[in-house]
Amino acid sequence: MNKLLLLAATLSSALVLTGCNQAQSSPNTTSAETIAIPVEIALARHGEISSSYRTTTTLTARAETEVISKTTGIVQRILVEEGDQVEAGQLLAVLDNERQQFLLAREQAELSRMAGEWQRMQEMYQRQLVSTEVYEKLRWQMDATKAAVDLAELAVRETEIRAPIAGVVSRRYAKTGQLINQYASQSLFHLVSNAELEAVVHLPEQQIAQAKAGQAGVLTMAGLAPVQAQLSRVAPVVDASSGTVRATLLLDNPAGQLRPGMFAQVELHFDVKPDALLLPKRALMMADNTASVFVVDAKGQVSRQTLHLGYQSETTVEVLSGLEAGAQVVVAGHAALKEQSLVQVVSTRQF
């Protein structure tokens, strides 16, 4: 009986020790297993990138004017309407000019009388029948009469309202029968030249050194294809209140599809590098103004490398140092990674 009890106790102790050894060995077995983290990569490659600046603007007409009257009168005829294309010097409207026509006829009649008298005076002066003083006095009267005729002709011409520039009639304010005052602020027409438009942007101070006349820009408007523009001029002074510089771009508009007042997104290209080492911008990790990336090696492990960056576009960045062409850089899955993590590449993103 005692032997049976001793055997049972021995078996129980062995079972307990075996269970403890299994419990202790289980964590060691689990920690030895390494799980590969799935990631998406991109290959660093050479390509073209430009130094650019993006902003917004509103298109404006390079030439526009308010047409006013140089004389007082009542609008007799209107010859153009809003939307009409006009040439410089084209007749837009006519004021009542009956009084001016009568004044011109009177001055022309006086000039005709003076011309006959002047001819007779010349003949008499050649024969020395009149003094030089009388001769000179009549010559001055003749010149004054010619000037009076010129003024009367000018008064008639001023009743004809003509376009000072070529463009489009954007607004017609004049109405038939309306009294128009001489040189009043009251405008008869508003003309806009659509052949060439301007886009004014305000560049921050750090872009001043790169901005130069002649550089290219691209403007994007809703519903239209991108339009090429050229930087025409850059202001020589900085606006102290905003810390920006005024820059003007010119756009050719031969088809007339662009209109003043349209809203546009602007991208200015300051410099272009045709063979820069490029990376997708989403691969970057920023910490304390320092950029770094995870690079996958031949063993499938990642290491963190610090980069020195150059130009940046909307989706890509230029790498000046810290990386070689063809390097496998993680672009998705950063959050679960640390130094020397084992990864599994599930796809390669093209950019």
Secondary structure, DSSP 4 states (H G I P E B T S, - for coil): -HHHHHHHHHHHHHHHHHHHHHHHHHHHHHHT--PPEEEEEEE-EEEEEEEEEEEEEEEEEEEEEEE--SS-EEEEEE---TT-EE-TT-EEEEE--HHHHHHHHHHHHHHHHHHHHHHHHHHHHHTT-S-HHHHHHHHHHHHHHHHHHHHHHHHHHTTEEE-SSSEEEEEE---TT-EE-TT-S--SEEEEEEEEEEEEEEEEGGGTTT--TT-EEEEE-TTS--EEEEEEEE-SS-BTTTTEEEEEEEEE-TT----TT-EEEEEEEEEEEEEEEEEEGGG-EEETTEEEEEEE-TTSBEEEEEEEEEEE-SSEEEEEES--TT-EEEEE-GGG--TT-BEEEEEE---
